[in-house]
Amino acid sequence: IEALGRYLTRLGHKVAVLAVDPTSAVTGGSILGDKTRMPDLSVNPNAFVRPSPAGRTLGGVTRRTRESMLLCEAAGFDVVLIETVGVGQSETAVSDMTDLFLLLLSPGGGDDLQGIKRGIMELADLVLVNKSDGPQALISQQTVADYRAALTFMRARFKAIKPEVQACSALEGVGIETAWSTLVGFTEKLTESGEGQQLRMTQSKAWMWGETAEILLEELKQSTAVRAAVTRLEDQVGAGEVPATAAAQSLVDLYRKRD
């Protein structure tokens, strides 16, 4: 990310990096050390690096990542990069808020079938295999070939563009320019075809329903009737006396009758 950010700032872009760190399920803490991995970009006057904890939000992003993106755009950053917490199959919520989805991989991370995270691969517009330098160069090329073969069995999410797999080296700066040119070309094609606008509309609807669910859940938890019954129902569910589904329905019914 730093290599790409440095390249973009040299082109005159203002770059914002919203990095999402995993939150410990045990302590509830996050390291938030992304700026230490981007020492040059974090002090670049044309860049902004903001690490945030994922908290309990699934999908590899935080609950307020969308709002952070809007703030960055309003502040004049024309390129906003979002780094998710990892490459698990569930880390796909970012596709509901970005124009393009880039999957960054290391070479030799497993065979071409076991290494594929289908949920992410189906959403990836560009797959970059990093560390294509030194003794790993040949392994990187093999990984590129494996993922190119795998993509032939997956349906592209856009009609205007076909997902690509490329190799790069952040250490040597190789492949960064090609990757950016590819992303710019993809954006232009999506704009021309109208799919870019349709994507933004779909994302806005997903945002609306996501916020609706969060608000309703918070209101349910704050309901006096619900709070009075929670401990009893939790004990019954824990003891196996009441199914979790029935307990959940009871809480919803109590919330509906709150007035």
C-alpha positions, 0 to 999 in steps of 0.5 A, spaced: 500 500 500 505 504 501 508 503 494 502 504 491 501 511 495 508 513 494 507 512 486 500 516 486 502 522 490 508 523 485 503 523 480 499 529 484 494 525 487 492 526 494 491 519 497 487 517 503 488 510 506 483 507 511 486 501 514 482 496 519 485 492 524 483 486 527 480 486 534 482 481 539 476 477 541 479 476 548 481 483 550 477 487 545 484 491 543 487 492 537 494 494 535 493 499 530 500 499 527 499 501 520 503 507 520 509 503 522 508 499 516 507 506 512 513 510 514 514 514 508 506 515 506 504 517 514 508 523 513 507 525 506 503 531 506 499 529 500 497 522 504 492 521 510 493 514 513 488 512 519 488 505 522 481 503 526 479 497 530 474 493 526 471 492 533 465 487 532 463 489 525 464 483 520 466 483 513 473 486 514 471 493 515 469 498 521 461 500 522 463 507 520 468 506 514 463 509 509 462 515 513 470 516 513 470 515 506 466 521 505 470 525 509 476 524 506 473 525 499 470 532 502 477 533 504 480 533 497 483 526 497 481 523 490 484 516 491 481 512 497 484 506 499 481 501 504 485 495 507 481 490 510 483 486 516 485 480 512 483 475 506 478 470 510 472 468 506 467 473 510 472 479 508 467 482 503 463 487 506 468 492 503 465 491 496 459 494 498 463 501 499 468 501 493 468 502 486 473 496 485 476 490 489 483 489 489 486 482 492 493 482 494 496 475 495 503 473 497 506 468 492 506 460 494 501 461 499 498 454 497 496 450 491 491 453 486 485 450 489 486 450 496 489 457 496 483 460 493 478 464 497 472 463 493 468 469 496 473 474 495 475 471 488 468 472 485 469 479 487 476 481 486 477 485 480 484 485 480 489 480 483 496 482 485 501 477 487 506 481 491 513 480 492 515 478 485 522 479 486 529 475 488 528 468 489 520 468 490 520 471 482 519 464 479 514 462 485 510 469 484 509 467 476 507 460 478 502 463 483 499 468 477 498 462 473 494 458 478 490 464 479 489 466 472 486 459 471 482 459 477 478 465 475 476 462 468 471 458 472 468 464 476 463 469 473 466 476 473 461 481 477 461 486 471 460 485 464 464 491 462 471 489 465 474 482 466 478 481 472 486 480 471 491 477 475 498 481 475 505 480 479 508 486 483 514 488 487 513 493 492 520 492 494 522 494 487 516 498 485 515 493 479 508 492 477 505 498 481 504 503 475 501 497 471 496 495 476 494 503 477 493 503 469 489 497 470 485 500 475 484 507 472 482 503 465 477 499 469 474 505 472 473 508 465 470 502 462 465 502 468 463 509 467 462 508 460 458 502 461 453 505 466 455 499 471 459 504 475 453 508 477 449 502 478 454 499 483 454 506 487 446 505 487 446 498 489 451 500 495 447 506 497 441 501 498 446 496 502 448 502 506 441 504 508 439 497 510 445 496 514 444 502 518 437 500 519 439 493 522 444 497 526 439 502 529 433 497 530 438 492 534 441 498 538 433 500 540 431 493 541 437 492 546 435 499 550 428 497 550 426 496 558 421 490 556 427 487 553 432 488 558 428 486 563 427 479 560 434 478 557 437 475 563 432 470 564 432 468 557 439 467 556 439 463 562 434 458 559 438 458 553 444 456 556 441 451 560 438 448 554 431 449 556 429 454 551 431 454 543 435 460 541 430 461 536 424 461 540 428 466 545 430 471 540 423 471 537 420 472 544 425 478 545 422 481 538 415 480 541 417 484 547 420 490 543 414 490 538 409 491 545 413 496 548 408 501 547 
